[in-house]
């Protein structure tokens, strides 16, 4: 039975009691508890079921490496699956539920898998479920998804109740880890006013030194930590941040850290998590080490724990995992657990030390306390189901024959320690295998490097492979000084703190216990608890030819999922290396990738949710459109009115009404989103001649010209009307979506290619509200406002004028995208709404109708005007669209010219633009293909063209379309067939794309 | 002339810092050759402003001149004097290769005040806004959240933020979102 001890628990406030629930059971804990320690204090040894075999699982660790004890935390809008109980701080009212079982944690039918384990070996799913093929999608996958997996997703309709944010800082030195190593490194680096930030993933400073003992500068580690934290906090150049975990190290000293601001106090004001985006000139990783389990049969039964965790629970939280704890180890450190238990008044029936010669001073101390120490021994298997009842002792050198059964409630195991090298490795730091200590540690000669090729990360303490308090402090002092030197500081001439600690005897690697364990034992010796991977699975993978550790990982799932093998990786690859007969360093490790432990998606999204999920660009008249009930269409980040349906009117009817209004009287369009780029300088004309396919330098001031822009590969990329403002200045209109892109395109060519040309550009798109007044009555509306002569004589088609219209400073362009008499009026944006109101008021007597983008599309399609993005798709050249009239033959060069002369571009067999008229007057489906005889190599029907724009024309009362058709313009009058989703085809005649007013008389009045 | 209305028409918010729409503000984009003495002299004579250093501003009364790039400046003045000043500058620079444009309406400006202003910026911008890296007279062109923005600190510590007019609402919402009470970081 695990229970709360009468005394102890340096992190808990024993005077205060708080309540929480686990699977609906009300339990009690103390402030300072983790959920794990509180569960153990309530004898909740069983906390979940395993992934594959649904075996009962308990808490193994006391930190972020915990593989088993994951729960669903919270409810409703605050529910989150897969939360680690060992890193969850207990708070009053916490609600947790266990995962991966049905119908209940105590009784789980999935455990049947446990009895057929011989068949559920590595690769089982791959081998079993591949035939027959269709079964995977319809039968196997749905079933497996239901039974496998860890936590369940939040409810579909639940919305996260919390907020999140990012925070950017720049520091000279970032120290990751607030244990004694991190604190000492910070102390050494913080001399001389260097800015230093220290982050610690838990709520407490000092790491595990206060648990492990020894003295630093004559003080207990706890006192030394308190003093050091105090003195660092007093330094203005030092920032200390607890509950903040470095999730990843990236190029250029960029570190992402995850602060759990309010996980321990849900519902409080402010963000729940904060993602720190840190630029550090130097990074010190003082990330400590993680203890390794030992691989023996039944090492996953609740009550088998890491030795360090067992003593953490006693010292930090005053919780014992059991009255009788057997310690099994291959190193001296685990003796500390036995000594701690004994000193807490508990029983240690035996220490089973796999080393024939046993340990050093710590072994002597344990023996002096009267603890039975058995050397050269191991565990053949653990007895028990949902909790440990005993262990079978055997010779480590043998195959697992029982020497003695020892009754106990808990097993504290230690297979040695592995430095936490994740952050070092994220950005390219290399590792070396340390044979003496049996772990991978960072190779200081192959550090991750910054933009200058110099190292940007240095490790400190256990993270470097320094495994006792004395070397930890020496190493971290040096690390701090190294970081300081690298940022240009001069380290103080001080020595590392004096440390008193016990010397330890060497460890002996134990990758399997006993070393000759039979198959039945190996098949119950877990490597990876989270993914249910056993020693036998890795051995099988090796037999089946998996040599690469990366492949073995994917095949067996060793080291996958939310813990990413923090406990299992080294043990697994040692087993693999043994099976392959290759040394461990040759087998290597899998890749360490961020995040170090999972971070919330909310933290990654930061503030970007709800109304600031994405910027929406609004024109100066946006609010007006909204008030009119406009149906919106997203165009880039802009919202443009698609149409303005009246009460009870469908969008389709609204579009028809709007189009007819423009053709018959007058309409108004918010054209503010069209790009407007000023191009000025002595070389502006020459520059535009290169950018546009037609000649712009010959344009006279006061006049407008439609132009096409191509990429250097010849493809049409944008179009618009260019107005020449004066000798040196042009204003180029672009498409709505093209404004920023074309501005960048211009600057690219100016800065990289023609840098010696005297041209300046500026994107003035948003300086102006632009209002199109369109239709036969347009002139009358403008005349009512007065102030400018807008007659055909003074302001003819394709010209512009500055002036004052109705008191507004405006520039009016006589340009038309509808084929009607049209004025586009540009006014400073801050006056846009006022001018719009005035024009609307003036237009009332003509029943002026605001129209949206769909009306605009229909109007332009009736005229055969192309639309970038409809008639073009990045593979279309102007010649395909019959725009040869806009391609200069006189110019020596322009962007795209050479490309358009290449054989495939000049091929007469290209699909070219034509109009399409259905014989029955119906509207062709969008994206429909013109079918041709026969089928292609894939058995698909051959095609000879496709629809690019298709609408119902309210003007002509029939469907109209444009499309690209094989040799289209040569086939006028021919009837071809277009496919439909339903399968039938629709007959359409090839006609001119200009359906309305082919002579262009109406726009030129 | 008709009344000009800024995109957000004076919106305000008070959280861990104070955020306010600055109303219509005059802004003139200038591009030219800084090394050309005549360019600097013209600015000094016509606008009364000295060329600012890199990522700095120079101020004179209500006007200030902000460094934007090695060949671009932003002149801040009153909204109503901007058209006239644009003309005067364009005229004075007519003989040199230069660009002068009134962009007052293309932008939205916000003021950010209060001791935690730096925290609000640091939540949204990757630039270093620590006191030793960003102080009075410093100008930064960067992004806030997902949109381009510029900001600078005036002599009294007020931070001014400009962005494009179309994203004014987003910018205001963004600043308010990260300035909600209880979100103090306690870093600077």
Interface residues (C-beta under 8 A of the other chain):
Chain A: X163 X165 X166 X167 X168 X169 X170 X195 X239 X268 X269 X270 X271 X274 X277 X279 X607 X608 X611 X612 X614 X615 X616 X617 X618 X619 X620 X637 X638 X678 X680 X681 X682 X758 X760 X762 X764 X765 X766 X767 X768 X807 X808 X809 X828 X829 X830 X831 X833 X834 X835
Chain B: X1 X2 X3 X4 X5 X6 X7 X24 X29 X31 X71 X79 X83 X97 X98 X99 X101 X102 X103 X104 X105 X106 X107 X119 X122 X123 X124 X125 X126 X127 X128 X129 X130 X133 X145 X146 X147 X164 X165 X166 X167 X168 X169 X170 X173 X174 X177 X178 X180 X181 X182 X183 X184 X185 X187
